[in-house]
Amino acid sequence: MEQKTIIKIINITQNILLGTSVIMLMVLPTAIAYYNEKLPPDLTGKLFSLSILSATLVMSIRPLANLLPKIRILGPLVILRKGIGAFSASIIVSIMLSKIILFGWDYIAQFATLQYWSLTNYAFLARIGDITAVLLLATSNNYAKRVLGKNWKRIQRTAYLYFYAGGLYELLVIHDPFAPFALTIVTVLVIAAYIKNRQKRNSSQNKNVTRSPTQQPSNTSPKISLLPKNLTSLNVNQNM
């Protein structure tokens, strides 16, 4: 398959993911808040599992592309991180919005209380996941990237907090069997990619040092004249 075709398919998939995220944000909060009894049982738990699966894909694509550069499809797949990440965060934010519909500002005010960040039942992990989901979703657009400038990349790095907080919550509270696998594979890939990039950087620096010695030999050789000095001067004066 040609590279242009792959990129076209990826762009279409990206738009589908982003469109699905928008629809989810419009429909899911109301459905959970008012029609929860008519929804499939344990829908929230399944949505959490889908969210961690999506986050795992987001966190794995970039390291895989760095570790396996010969697999050409991995490079273009990095583009999909935006759509998959927005889809994952939209699930969490939709659940948060359903609670705001039900409990109003009382739910938001709980974020300012220590009890809501309690270590009991690992509640603080859920809170970290909630806040980072809002941050990542709100800044996953070109406008935010343009306004935030260099700070945009710093905010996007909270994806690590989002993934590990969600993964640990899934593992310790919900007991999702996929969670330990997700945490392990992402950790291994991230560390392996970091080591490879560091070695590559050090190798590049060593090559630059080798090619740039402190003293470079002069390429100009001294000019030797076969004429006497006085004759040379005479010719110069005549030319002037």
HURA-V5742 format. One record per pair of residues at least 12 apart in sequence whose C-alpha atoms are under 10 Angstrom apart, sorted by the first residue. I is the first residue (numbers start at 1). J is the second residue. Records with the same first field share a line. If there is no record, write none. Layout:
I->J  J
This chain:
1->73
3->72  73  76
4->76
6->73  76  77
7->73  75  76  77  79
8->76
10->76  77  78  79  80
11->76  77  79  80  83
12->80
13->80  83  84
14->77  79  80  81  82  83  84  86
15->80  83
16->83  87
17->80  82  83  84  85  86  87  88
18->82  83  84  85  86  87  90
19->83  86  87
20->83  86  87  90
21->83  84  85  86  87  88  89  90  91  94  137
22->86  87  90
23->90
24->87  90  91  93  94
25->87  90  91  92  93  94  95  97  98
26->94  97
27->94  98
28->90  91  93  94  95  97  98
29->91  93  94  95  96  97  98  99  100  101  102
30->94  95  97  98  99  101  102
31->94  95  98
32->44  94  95  97  98  99  101  102
33->95  97  98  99  100  101  102  103
34->98  101  102
44->91  92  95
45->170  174  176
46->176
47->88  91  92  95
48->88  91  92  95  166  167  169  170  174  176
49->88  166  167  170  174  176  177  178  179
50->87  88  91
51->84  85  86  87  88  89  90  91  92  163  166  167
52->88  89  91  162  163  164  166  167  170  176  178  179  182  183
53->84  88  163  167  178  179  182
54->81  83  84  85  86  87  88  89  163
55->81  84  85  86  87  88  89  159  160  162  163  164  166  167  182  186
56->84  85  88  163  164  167  179  181  182  183  185  186
57->80  81  84  85  88  182  186
58->77  78  79  80  81  82  83  84  85  86  88  159  163  186
59->81  85  159  160  163  182  185  186  187  189  190
60->78  81  182  185  186  187  188  189  190
61->74  75  76  77  78  79  80  81  186  189  190
62->74  75  77  78  79  81  189  190  193
63->78  186  188  189  190  191  192  193  194  196  197
64->78  186  189  190  192  193
65->77  78  193
66->189  190  192  193  194  196  197
67->189  190  192  193  194  195  196  197
68->193
82->136  137  140  141
83->140
85->133  136  137  140  159
86->133  136  137  138  139  140  141
87->137
88->133  137  163
89->129  130  132  133  134  135  136  137  138  159  162
90->133  134  136  137  138
91->133
92->126  129  130  131  132  133  134  137  166
93->129  130  131  132  133  134  137
95->130
96->108  130  131  134
111->127  131
121->169  172  173
122->165  168  169  172  173
123->169  173
124->165  169
125->161  162  164  165  166  167  168  169  170  172  173
126->162  165  166  167  168  169  170  173
127->162  165  166
128->158  161  162  163  164  165  166
129->158  159  161  162  163  164  165  166  167  169
130->162  165  166
131->158  161  162
132->155  156  157  158  159  160  161  162  163  165
133->158  159  161  162  163  166
134->162
135->155  156  158  159  162
136->152  155  156  157  158  159  162
137->156
139->152  153  155  156
140->152  156
163->182  183  186
164->179  182  183  186  187
166->179  183
167->179  180  181  182  183
168->180  182  183
171->183
